[in-house]
Amino acid sequence: MAKRKIYVTERDRQRLEDIIAAFDEVDHRDRSDIDALAAELRRAETVAAEDIPANVVTMNSKVVLRDMANGETKTWVLVFPRNANASAGAISVLAPVGTAILGYATGDEIEWRVPSGTRRLRIEEVLYQPEAAGDFHL
């Protein structure tokens, strides 16, 4: 599956780069989550918060994802690692699926490696995006 262009806001990029830099200061054995996020940020186009389309997944966005293998949908909020709580529907940007959806838009399909293999997901809907709602302080 061809990689589509992804977008990240200036503020999200800075906060995510700060997370990457903090990990760089500490010796970690398994950096696959950090390396995957860094790779996504390298290919992302940075835009001002007020210019990001409302259907793009940014940090703290609430999205409906469809698993293309079984058709099931699940609603997630994409959060920073400290706010992750899978049982409450808050998925870390460092989780494979979290990294996968960052910067993509409604209708996009994503293939991503997860511990159990490769998953194919479609972003069905962005229910809430902080920038579209004018919540620039999140």
Salt bridges, closest charged atoms under 4 A:
GLU17 OE2 - ARG13 NH1 3.40
ASP24 OD1 - ARG31 NH2 2.99
ASP35 OD1 - ARG31 NH2 3.25
GLU40 OE2 - LYS3 NZ 3.83
GLU40 OE2 - ARG43 NE 3.10
ASP67 OD2 - ARG119 NH2 3.20
ASP108 OD1 - ARG4 NH1 3.07
GLU109 OE1 - ARG120 NH2 2.98
GLU109 OE2 - ARG122 NH1 3.53
GLU124 OE2 - ARG66 NE 3.25
GLU124 OE2 - ARG122 NE 2.47
